Amino acid sequence: MNIANMITVARLLCVPAVLYCLLHGEMRLAFYIFLFAGFSDAVDGIIARRFNQRTELGAWLDPIADKLLMVSVFVMLAWLDIIPDWIVFLAVTRDALIVGGVMMSTLIGDPIKVAPLMLSKANTAVQILLIVVALSDQAFGLDLAGAVTILLYLAALLTLASGASYLVVWMRHVAGSK
């Protein structure tokens, strides 16, 4: 296993750690672990590209680690009433629909390669920023409720728009295969 993959595995191990901290009210530690995980995502990508350490394992593990961290923290923040559950519902439903479309295309014998759309990248960035702002608000007693609200609605808009964009891509793919 190369260093980029080891960093990805470390990010996977951050998931239970950050959830444990959130469950036990250790908001600062949860904040720092989440930041470390985000930083490690950037570092492993740079290492994989710069030192030609891209692997099939890394291609699978990296997005799994990212989604597991994001979804887990989103769910926990909603469970703790730090963010509303409707944003979690939107984000998880969008991701499930994308995975479902990929699986359905594969099952019908016409696999689709899903490349991240710019809208999707913007959505992910806003969701990460939402988590960072919400966690920093909790961890440091800041008054960021207004910023959290703005980010919630921006994340909702981008989640819906990117989900619809992937749906269009999938429908065009399926229609073009006939």
Backbone as a chain_set.jsonl record, in Angstrom:
{"seq": "MNIANMITVARLLCVPAVLYCLLHGEMRLAFYIFLFAGFSDAVDGIIARRFNQRTELGAWLDPIADKLLMVSVFVMLAWLDIIPDWIVFLAVTRDALIVGGVMMSTLIGDPIKVAPLMLSKANTAVQILLIVVALSDQAFGLDLAGAVTILLYLAALLTLASGASYLVVWMRHVAGSK", "coords": {"N": [[0.859, -1.18, 0.0], [0.611, 2.171, -0.914], [1.765, 5.499, 0.118], [-0.232, 7.467, -0.318], [-2.587, 5.954, -0.283], [-2.456, 5.033, 2.355], [-2.846, 7.405, 3.731], [-5.467, 7.904, 2.98], [-6.729, 5.744, 4.256], [-6.233, 6.516, 6.876], [-7.9, 8.728, 6.922], [-10.36, 7.446, 6.722], [-10.366, 6.276, 9.247], [-10.725, 8.501, 10.758], [-13.417, 8.946, 10.761], [-14.999, 7.338, 12.727], [-13.76, 8.471, 14.939], [-14.346, 11.266, 14.878], [-17.113, 11.118, 15.061], [-17.443, 9.929, 17.577], [-16.396, 11.965, 19.192], [-18.27, 14.014, 18.665], [-20.605, 12.828, 19.683], [-19.988, 12.811, 22.372], [-19.813, 15.43, 23.058], [-17.423, 16.725, 22.589], [-16.633, 19.086, 20.964], [-14.605, 20.79, 19.971], [-12.455, 19.03, 19.53], [-13.693, 17.347, 17.69], [-14.035, 19.19, 15.607], [-11.319, 19.745, 14.961], [-10.457, 17.185, 14.156], [-12.095, 16.786, 11.942], [-11.135, 18.866, 10.3], [-8.491, 17.959, 9.973], [-9.006, 15.604, 8.543], [-10.053, 16.677, 6.17], [-7.817, 18.127, 5.282], [-6.051, 15.994, 4.934], [-7.243, 14.728, 2.792], [-6.74, 16.476, 0.683], [-3.926, 16.354, 0.701], [-3.382, 13.6, 0.163], [-4.342, 13.437, -2.423], [-2.64, 15.195, -3.801], [-0.173, 13.913, -3.416], [-0.681, 11.463, -4.7], [-1.005, 12.305, -7.371], [1.35, 13.843, -7.951], [3.491, 12.111, -7.358], [2.902, 9.932, -8.836], [1.244, 7.909, -7.669], [-1.221, 6.839, -8.025], [-3.767, 4.502, -7.643], [-5.881, 1.631, -8.237], [-7.144, 0.803, -5.912], [-6.971, 3.16, -4.389], [-8.541, 4.807, -5.99], [-11.03, 3.798, -5.461], [-11.204, 3.847, -2.62], [-10.813, 6.566, -1.857], [-13.13, 8.252, -2.675], [-15.034, 6.865, -1.169], [-14.156, 7.229, 1.461], [-14.423, 10.022, 1.618], [-17.243, 10.407, 1.233], [-18.278, 8.851, 3.321], [-17.312, 10.201, 5.564], [-18.482, 12.785, 5.207], [-21.307, 12.217, 5.075], [-21.708, 10.861, 7.505], [-20.978, 12.804, 9.424], [-22.793, 14.821, 8.76], [-25.246, 13.493, 9.349], [-24.907, 13.059, 12.106], [-24.675, 15.715, 13.046], [-27.251, 16.605, 12.509], [-28.705, 14.86, 14.123], [-27.913, 15.756, 16.589], [-29.207, 18.125, 16.623], [-27.952, 20.349, 15.515], [-27.802, 21.042, 12.886], [-30.557, 21.219, 10.563], [-32.64, 18.334, 9.915], [-33.673, 18.106, 7.322], [-31.774, 18.976, 5.451], [-29.911, 16.983, 5.538], [-31.461, 14.875, 4.628], [-31.89, 15.737, 1.958], [-29.211, 15.754, 0.947], [-28.358, 13.076, 1.324], [-30.3, 11.689, -0.119], [-29.816, 12.645, -2.722], [-27.21, 11.618, -3.163], [-27.786, 8.881, -2.971], [-29.502, 8.551, -5.155], [-27.731, 9.068, -7.266], [-25.871, 6.956, -6.974], [-27.681, 4.857, -7.266], [-28.491, 5.251, -9.957], [-26.083, 4.741, -11.307], [-25.709, 2.066, -10.587], [-28.039, 0.913, -11.686], [-27.644, 1.402, -14.417], [-25.422, -0.209, -14.839], [-26.509, -2.719, -14.249], [-28.337, -3.017, -16.343], [-26.657, -3.452, -18.352], [-25.324, -1.329, -19.532], [-23.068, 0.373, -18.545], [-22.322, 3.451, -16.862], [-19.994, 6.041, -16.725], [-19.409, 8.232, -14.217], [-18.441, 11.402, -14.05], [-17.308, 13.961, -11.89], [-19.327, 16.831, -11.807], [-18.971, 20.385, -12.287], [-20.867, 21.789, -10.838], [-21.475, 19.911, -8.909], [-19.05, 19.786, -7.559], [-19.003, 22.348, -6.476], [-21.201, 22.104, -4.81], [-20.272, 20.157, -2.986], [-18.158, 21.613, -1.838], [-19.579, 23.686, -0.559], [-21.114, 22.184, 1.232], [-19.068, 21.125, 2.839], [-18.048, 23.518, 3.873], [-20.311, 24.345, 5.288], [-20.382, 22.353, 7.297], [-17.916, 22.899, 8.573], [-18.328, 25.549, 9.472], [-20.596, 25.196, 11.127], [-19.549, 23.367, 13.007], [-17.398, 24.894, 14.031], [-18.812, 26.98, 15.168], [-20.11, 25.614, 17.254], [-17.865, 24.583, 18.613], [-16.319, 26.754, 19.443], [-18.011, 28.607, 20.513], [-19.008, 30.654, 18.912], [-20.985, 33.181, 17.295], [-22.547, 32.191, 14.852], [-24.933, 31.672, 13.627], [-26.394, 32.954, 11.585], [-24.675, 32.715, 9.37], [-24.622, 29.94, 9.184], [-27.287, 29.447, 8.495], [-27.478, 30.721, 5.967], [-25.626, 29.147, 4.543], [-26.898, 26.681, 4.753], [-29.193, 26.989, 3.1], [-27.955, 27.602, 0.679], [-26.501, 25.238, 0.285], [-28.661, 23.478, 0.048], [-29.881, 24.392, -2.319], [-27.777, 23.965, -4.182], [-27.479, 21.21, -3.877], [-29.932, 20.218, -4.839], [-29.8, 21.242, -7.474], [-27.443, 20.027, -8.487], [-28.124, 17.347, -8.209], [-30.274, 17.204, -10.003], [-28.874, 17.768, -12.343], [-27.188, 15.521, -12.592], [-29.177, 13.629, -12.955], [-30.17, 14.375, -15.467], [-27.872, 13.858, -17.016], [-27.718, 11.073, -16.661], [-30.193, 10.26, -17.75], [-29.884, 11.06, -20.435], [-27.777, 9.402, -21.125], [-28.93, 6.827, -20.858], [-31.013, 7.074, -22.718], [-29.537, 7.452, -25.041], [-28.383, 5.027, -25.416], [-30.081, 3.316, -26.583]], "CA": [[0.0, 0.0, 0.0], [1.44, 3.372, -0.999], [1.498, 6.519, 1.135], [-1.519, 8.122, -0.577], [-3.629, 5.053, 0.215], [-2.384, 5.016, 3.817], [-3.484, 8.647, 4.188], [-6.905, 7.696, 2.802], [-7.155, 4.861, 5.347], [-6.248, 7.361, 8.077], [-9.121, 9.536, 6.84], [-11.458, 6.54, 7.089], [-10.325, 6.107, 10.701], [-11.205, 9.753, 11.364], [-14.884, 8.936, 10.833], [-15.486, 6.995, 14.063], [-13.202, 9.397, 15.935], [-15.115, 12.516, 14.893], [-18.459, 10.798, 15.556], [-17.316, 9.732, 19.03], [-16.242, 13.293, 19.79], [-19.556, 14.71, 18.573], [-21.531, 12.185, 20.625], [-19.6, 13.115, 23.748], [-19.731, 16.873, 23.263], [-16.055, 17.217, 22.389], [-16.798, 19.785, 19.687], [-13.317, 21.284, 19.448], [-11.703, 17.899, 19.0], [-14.398, 16.952, 16.461], [-13.685, 20.206, 14.618], [-9.94, 19.536, 14.528], [-10.37, 15.92, 13.422], [-12.712, 17.028, 10.634], [-10.172, 19.655, 9.516], [-7.397, 17.053, 9.619], [-9.491, 14.711, 7.483], [-10.115, 17.475, 4.944], [-6.441, 18.403, 4.873], [-5.457, 14.739, 4.461], [-7.817, 14.462, 1.475], [-5.962, 17.278, -0.268], [-2.553, 15.853, 0.679], [-3.262, 12.321, -0.54], [-4.533, 13.712, -3.85], [-1.402, 15.79, -4.321], [0.851, 12.859, -3.436], [-1.029, 10.483, -5.741], [-0.743, 12.894, -8.693], [2.733, 14.291, -8.118], [4.44, 10.992, -7.282], [2.335, 8.837, -9.617], [0.837, 6.847, -6.761], [-2.635, 6.531, -8.239], [-4.027, 3.067, -7.691], [-7.301, 1.285, -8.295], [-7.618, 0.822, -4.524], [-7.155, 4.566, -4.029], [-9.671, 5.34, -6.764], [-12.255, 3.36, -4.767], [-11.2, 4.25, -1.211], [-10.884, 8.021, -1.661], [-14.503, 8.77, -2.617], [-15.756, 6.218, -0.069], [-13.757, 7.942, 2.673], [-15.028, 11.356, 1.568], [-18.692, 10.323, 1.438], [-18.536, 8.323, 4.658], [-17.072, 11.298, 6.506], [-19.491, 13.828, 5.03], [-22.645, 11.75, 5.44], [-21.723, 10.555, 8.934], [-20.979, 14.052, 10.195], [-24.096, 15.454, 8.498], [-26.278, 12.78, 10.124], [-24.68, 13.317, 13.534], [-25.019, 17.112, 13.335], [-28.717, 16.689, 12.535], [-29.17, 14.124, 15.302], [-27.627, 16.627, 17.732], [-29.975, 19.355, 16.386], [-27.063, 21.452, 15.153], [-28.329, 21.412, 11.571], [-31.863, 20.563, 10.394], [-32.587, 17.029, 9.258], [-34.058, 18.168, 5.92], [-30.592, 19.114, 4.607], [-29.327, 15.642, 5.49], [-32.332, 14.114, 3.733], [-31.575, 16.148, 0.58], [-27.865, 15.325, 0.56], [-28.291, 11.614, 1.258], [-31.159, 11.268, -1.23], [-29.077, 12.945, -3.958], [-26.136, 10.634, -3.307], [-28.398, 7.568, -3.219], [-29.991, 8.546, -6.533], [-26.57, 8.957, -8.16], [-25.386, 5.579, -6.868], [-28.719, 4.023, -7.875], [-28.412, 5.396, -11.41], [-24.885, 4.03, -11.759], [-25.968, 0.634, -10.427], [-29.052, 0.507, -12.655], [-27.0, 1.377, -15.734], [-24.572, -1.4, -14.867], [-27.388, -3.899, -14.28], [-28.97, -3.175, -17.661], [-25.605, -3.725, -19.32], [-24.847, -0.106, -20.16], [-22.46, 1.139, -17.447], [-22.059, 4.875, -17.066], [-18.91, 6.627, -15.938], [-19.876, 9.514, -13.712], [-17.383, 12.358, -13.716], [-17.87, 15.049, -11.084], [-19.697, 18.074, -12.486], [-18.56, 21.588, -11.538], [-21.95, 22.069, -9.894], [-21.307, 18.956, -7.824], [-17.88, 20.216, -6.784], [-19.444, 23.513, -5.703], [-22.076, 21.559, -3.779], [-19.418, 19.535, -1.968], [-17.435, 22.684, -1.143], [-20.514, 24.378, 0.334], [-21.44, 21.257, 2.322], [-17.912, 21.103, 3.744], [-18.033, 24.812, 4.565], [-21.41, 24.285, 6.257], [-19.939, 21.547, 8.438], [-16.847, 23.62, 9.266], [-18.915, 26.694, 10.176], [-21.444, 24.682, 12.207], [-18.675, 22.816, 14.048], [-16.647, 25.97, 14.688], [-19.79, 27.672, 16.006], [-20.283, 24.799, 18.46], [-16.595, 24.362, 19.298], [-15.713, 27.964, 19.977], [-19.043, 29.5, 21.023], [-19.152, 31.8, 18.03], [-22.376, 33.447, 16.919], [-22.535, 32.021, 13.408], [-26.238, 31.138, 13.201], [-26.745, 33.562, 10.301], [-23.838, 32.085, 8.344], [-25.092, 28.554, 9.046], [-28.561, 29.5, 7.761], [-27.176, 31.023, 4.562], [-24.976, 27.965, 3.968], [-27.919, 25.63, 4.636], [-30.017, 27.21, 1.908], [-27.087, 27.482, -0.49], [-26.255, 23.8, 0.126], [-29.905, 22.869, -0.447], [-30.019, 24.78, -3.725], [-26.754, 23.264, -4.963], [-27.779, 19.776, -3.822], [-31.027, 19.982, -5.786], [-29.34, 21.525, -8.838], [-26.484, 19.013, -8.938], [-28.879, 16.098, -8.357], [-31.01, 17.303, -11.263], [-27.885, 17.69, -13.431], [-26.813, 14.114, -12.748], [-30.342, 12.939, -13.504], [-30.177, 14.672, -16.902], [-26.76, 13.102, -17.603], [-28.085, 9.665, -16.658], [-31.293, 10.056, -18.712], [-29.3, 11.15, -21.778], [-26.982, 8.193, -21.321], [-29.848, 5.708, -21.072], [-31.72, 7.305, -23.985], [-28.585, 7.325, -26.138], [-27.925, 3.648, -25.557], [-31.147, 2.512, -27.232]], "C": [[0.901, 1.237, 0.0], [0.988, 4.42, 0.028], [0.152, 7.222, 0.935], [-2.663, 7.256, -0.057], [-3.632, 4.985, 1.735], [-3.041, 6.276, 4.401], [-5.002, 8.529, 4.061], [-7.457, 6.794, 3.908], [-7.202, 5.642, 6.664], [-7.506, 8.228, 8.094], [-10.345, 8.69, 7.188], [-11.529, 6.354, 8.609], [-10.759, 7.375, 11.437], [-12.719, 9.731, 11.562], [-15.369, 8.522, 12.216], [-14.964, 7.946, 15.137], [-14.023, 10.683, 16.019], [-16.532, 12.255, 15.41], [-18.448, 10.603, 17.068], [-17.222, 11.087, 19.731], [-17.559, 14.066, 19.771], [-20.546, 14.141, 19.583], [-21.252, 12.569, 22.069], [-19.347, 14.597, 23.988], [-18.345, 17.468, 23.14], [-15.982, 17.934, 21.041], [-15.483, 20.306, 19.115], [-12.51, 20.148, 18.831], [-12.363, 17.392, 17.708], [-14.06, 17.908, 15.317], [-12.278, 19.959, 14.068], [-9.767, 18.238, 13.745], [-10.968, 16.093, 12.03], [-11.766, 17.834, 9.744], [-8.997, 18.795, 9.076], [-7.805, 16.144, 8.469], [-9.563, 15.45, 6.154], [-8.736, 17.775, 4.399], [-5.804, 17.141, 4.301], [-5.993, 14.362, 3.08], [-7.035, 15.222, 0.407], [-4.549, 16.717, -0.417], [-2.458, 14.538, -0.089], [-3.483, 12.493, -2.04], [-3.282, 14.273, -4.497], [-0.308, 14.726, -4.439], [0.572, 11.871, -4.561], [-0.702, 11.019, -7.132], [0.743, 13.18, -8.902], [3.729, 13.134, -8.17], [3.912, 9.735, -7.966], [1.984, 7.63, -8.744], [-0.664, 6.566, -6.872], [-2.783, 5.023, -8.362], [-5.522, 2.832, -7.814], [-7.906, 1.3, -6.898], [-7.894, 2.262, -4.087], [-8.338, 5.196, -4.735], [-11.0, 4.946, -6.127], [-12.324, 3.915, -3.349], [-11.423, 5.743, -1.012], [-12.318, 8.545, -1.65], [-15.339, 8.125, -1.508], [-15.441, 6.938, 1.239], [-14.41, 9.317, 2.74], [-16.514, 11.3, 1.906], [-19.031, 9.823, 2.836], [-18.355, 9.41, 5.708], [-18.181, 12.335, 6.419], [-20.864, 13.377, 5.525], [-22.728, 11.487, 6.939], [-21.794, 11.823, 9.778], [-22.294, 14.801, 9.983], [-25.189, 14.814, 9.356], [-26.122, 13.098, 11.611], [-25.03, 14.756, 13.899], [-26.537, 17.304, 13.364], [-29.261, 16.003, 13.783], [-28.973, 14.955, 16.568], [-28.363, 17.972, 17.633], [-29.089, 20.58, 16.144], [-27.412, 21.955, 13.759], [-29.672, 20.698, 11.414], [-31.751, 19.262, 9.598], [-32.952, 17.095, 7.78], [-32.849, 18.305, 4.996], [-29.891, 17.761, 4.471], [-30.135, 14.77, 4.535], [-32.015, 14.448, 2.273], [-30.226, 15.586, 0.121], [-27.782, 13.812, 0.388], [-29.14, 11.091, 0.097], [-30.461, 11.507, -2.563], [-27.996, 11.897, -4.19], [-26.694, 9.246, -3.619], [-28.924, 7.473, -4.65], [-28.843, 8.41, -7.534], [-26.048, 7.521, -8.156], [-26.393, 4.624, -7.511], [-28.693, 4.076, -9.391], [-27.222, 4.653, -11.987], [-25.121, 2.524, -11.693], [-26.983, 0.137, -11.455], [-28.456, 0.424, -14.057], [-26.123, 0.14, -15.883], [-25.424, -2.66, -14.993], [-28.04, -4.109, -15.643], [-27.932, -3.35, -18.771], [-25.073, -2.515, -20.054], [-24.228, 0.796, -19.087], [-22.188, 2.589, -17.834], [-20.898, 5.28, -16.174], [-19.383, 8.003, -15.506], [-18.672, 10.355, -13.311], [-18.014, 13.479, -12.9], [-18.141, 16.292, -11.922], [-19.217, 19.249, -11.651], [-19.605, 21.953, -10.486], [-21.843, 21.157, -8.677], [-20.119, 19.324, -6.941], [-18.224, 21.429, -5.914], [-20.335, 23.067, -4.549], [-21.254, 20.962, -2.639], [-18.682, 20.599, -1.164], [-18.348, 23.403, -0.152], [-20.912, 23.468, 1.5], [-20.294, 21.169, 3.331], [-17.848, 22.391, 4.547], [-19.143, 24.867, 5.61], [-20.996, 23.506, 7.498], [-18.885, 22.297, 9.244], [-17.419, 24.794, 10.072], [-19.775, 26.229, 11.35], [-20.602, 24.122, 13.356], [-17.904, 23.913, 14.775], [-17.554, 26.804, 15.587], [-19.964, 26.942, 17.334], [-18.989, 24.73, 19.281], [-16.086, 25.6, 20.023], [-16.728, 28.993, 20.468], [-19.21, 30.767, 20.202], [-20.633, 32.001, 17.71], [-22.474, 33.418, 15.4], [-23.855, 31.488, 12.867], [-26.652, 31.692, 11.839], [-25.963, 32.931, 9.162], [-24.281, 30.645, 8.111], [-26.381, 28.53, 8.231], [-28.331, 29.757, 6.276], [-26.573, 29.801, 3.882], [-25.953, 26.804, 3.818], [-28.719, 25.788, 3.357], [-29.197, 27.138, 0.62], [-26.776, 26.008, -0.768], [-27.494, 23.102, -0.427], [-30.083, 23.161, -1.934], [-29.033, 24.014, -4.607], [-26.986, 21.75, -4.974], [-28.871, 19.431, -4.818], [-30.558, 20.168, -7.23], [-28.367, 20.454, -9.332], [-27.167, 17.659, -9.09], [-29.649, 16.083, -9.668], [-30.062, 17.19, -12.455], [-27.443, 16.251, -13.665], [-27.965, 13.298, -13.327], [-30.418, 13.147, -15.019], [-29.067, 13.879, -17.61], [-27.144, 11.626, -17.718], [-29.196, 9.389, -17.699], [-30.793, 10.13, -20.156], [-28.494, 9.895, -22.097], [-27.88, 7.009, -21.651], [-30.579, 5.858, -22.407], [-30.807, 7.096, -25.198], [-28.146, 5.894, -26.385], [-28.931, 2.77, -26.29], [-31.064, 2.638, -28.728]], "O": [[1.829, 1.343, 0.802], [-0.025, 4.252, 0.707], [-0.53, 7.537, 1.91], [-3.606, 7.77, 0.544], [-4.697, 4.89, 2.346], [-3.707, 6.215, 5.435], [-5.739, 8.997, 4.929], [-8.537, 7.056, 4.437], [-8.111, 5.448, 7.471], [-8.106, 8.439, 9.148], [-11.258, 9.161, 7.867], [-12.615, 6.284, 9.183], [-11.12, 7.317, 12.613], [-13.242, 10.424, 12.436], [-16.098, 9.29, 12.843], [-15.645, 8.198, 16.13], [-14.356, 11.135, 17.114], [-17.091, 13.089, 16.123], [-19.354, 11.068, 17.76], [-17.888, 11.321, 20.739], [-17.919, 14.703, 20.761], [-21.245, 14.893, 20.262], [-22.167, 12.644, 22.89], [-18.744, 14.979, 24.991], [-18.121, 18.606, 23.551], [-15.352, 17.451, 20.1], [-15.274, 20.264, 17.902], [-11.951, 20.29, 17.744], [-11.672, 17.05, 16.748], [-13.826, 17.474, 14.189], [-12.072, 19.962, 12.855], [-9.012, 18.197, 12.774], [-10.41, 15.602, 11.049], [-11.612, 17.522, 8.564], [-8.552, 18.89, 7.932], [-7.036, 15.939, 7.529], [-9.175, 14.905, 5.121], [-8.507, 17.689, 3.193], [-5.096, 17.204, 3.296], [-5.283, 13.746, 2.286], [-6.71, 14.672, -0.646], [-4.033, 16.617, -1.53], [-1.554, 14.368, -0.907], [-2.882, 11.779, -2.842], [-2.909, 13.878, -5.601], [0.393, 14.657, -5.448], [1.484, 11.486, -5.292], [-0.185, 10.288, -7.976], [1.317, 12.796, -9.922], [4.693, 13.172, -8.934], [4.393, 8.628, -7.724], [2.367, 6.497, -9.033], [-1.29, 6.108, -5.916], [-2.036, 4.359, -9.081], [-6.328, 3.719, -7.533], [-9.037, 1.749, -6.709], [-8.93, 2.545, -3.486], [-9.053, 6.017, -4.159], [-11.984, 5.676, -6.239], [-13.371, 4.398, -2.918], [-12.143, 6.144, -0.099], [-12.699, 9.227, -0.699], [-16.247, 8.757, -0.968], [-16.34, 7.226, 2.03], [-14.894, 9.729, 3.794], [-16.992, 12.049, 2.758], [-19.967, 10.318, 3.464], [-19.157, 9.523, 6.634], [-18.756, 12.722, 7.437], [-21.507, 14.079, 6.306], [-23.716, 11.851, 7.577], [-22.572, 11.906, 10.728], [-22.846, 15.358, 10.932], [-25.962, 15.514, 10.01], [-27.109, 13.376, 12.293], [-25.622, 14.996, 14.951], [-27.046, 18.089, 14.165], [-30.179, 16.514, 14.426], [-29.767, 14.87, 17.504], [-28.16, 18.853, 18.468], [-29.437, 21.698, 16.522], [-27.327, 23.152, 13.484], [-29.905, 19.679, 12.063], [-30.889, 19.114, 8.732], [-32.564, 16.196, 7.033], [-32.882, 17.806, 3.871], [-29.346, 17.439, 3.415], [-29.573, 14.021, 3.735], [-31.885, 13.547, 1.444], [-30.12, 15.014, -0.964], [-27.202, 13.324, -0.582], [-28.738, 10.152, -0.59], [-30.513, 10.65, -3.446], [-27.88, 11.351, -5.288], [-26.133, 8.519, -4.44], [-28.805, 6.425, -5.286], [-28.976, 7.712, -8.539], [-25.813, 6.94, -9.215], [-26.007, 3.693, -8.217], [-28.857, 3.047, -10.047], [-27.331, 4.009, -13.03], [-24.777, 1.793, -12.622], [-26.809, -0.937, -12.031], [-28.734, -0.519, -14.798], [-26.095, -0.483, -16.945], [-25.091, -3.563, -15.76], [-28.271, -5.246, -16.054], [-28.265, -3.391, -19.956], [-24.433, -2.656, -21.096], [-24.78, 1.845, -18.755], [-21.869, 2.898, -18.982], [-20.837, 4.9, -15.005], [-19.72, 8.842, -16.342], [-17.976, 10.044, -12.345], [-19.134, 13.901, -13.188], [-17.27, 16.747, -12.664], [-19.071, 19.126, -10.435], [-19.265, 22.374, -9.38], [-22.091, 21.584, -7.549], [-20.18, 19.188, -5.719], [-17.792, 21.524, -4.765], [-20.233, 23.592, -3.44], [-21.515, 21.234, -1.467], [-18.591, 20.498, 0.06], [-17.936, 23.697, 0.97], [-21.034, 23.934, 2.633], [-20.529, 21.141, 4.539], [-17.62, 22.365, 5.756], [-18.932, 25.386, 6.706], [-21.233, 23.949, 8.622], [-18.954, 22.327, 10.473], [-17.034, 25.004, 11.222], [-19.699, 26.794, 12.441], [-20.896, 24.365, 14.527], [-17.77, 23.87, 15.998], [-17.127, 27.28, 16.638], [-19.967, 27.558, 18.399], [-19.027, 24.811, 20.509], [-15.491, 25.497, 21.095], [-16.361, 30.12, 20.801], [-19.518, 31.83, 20.743], [-21.432, 31.074, 17.846], [-22.484, 34.458, 14.741], [-23.898, 30.918, 11.777], [-27.209, 30.959, 11.022], [-26.525, 32.643, 8.105], [-24.312, 30.181, 6.971], [-26.544, 27.673, 7.362], [-28.92, 29.088, 5.427], [-26.963, 29.456, 2.767], [-25.853, 26.027, 2.867], [-28.902, 24.825, 2.612], [-29.687, 26.668, -0.407], [-26.785, 25.578, -1.921], [-27.379, 22.226, -1.284], [-30.402, 22.263, -2.713], [-29.408, 23.481, -5.651], [-26.714, 21.088, -5.976], [-28.75, 18.457, -5.562], [-30.874, 19.359, -8.102], [-28.461, 20.02, -10.48], [-26.831, 16.898, -9.997], [-29.677, 15.069, -10.365], [-30.41, 16.582, -13.467], [-27.335, 15.811, -14.81], [-27.739, 12.373, -14.107], [-30.696, 12.208, -15.764], [-29.294, 13.301, -18.673], [-26.919, 11.003, -18.756], [-29.134, 8.402, -18.431], [-31.229, 9.351, -21.004], [-28.535, 9.393, -23.22], [-27.624, 6.275, -22.605], [-30.744, 4.883, -23.14], [-31.249, 6.625, -26.246], [-27.6, 5.581, -27.442], [-28.65, 1.608, -26.582], [-31.868, 2.041, -29.443]]}, "num_chains": 1, "name": "protein.A"}
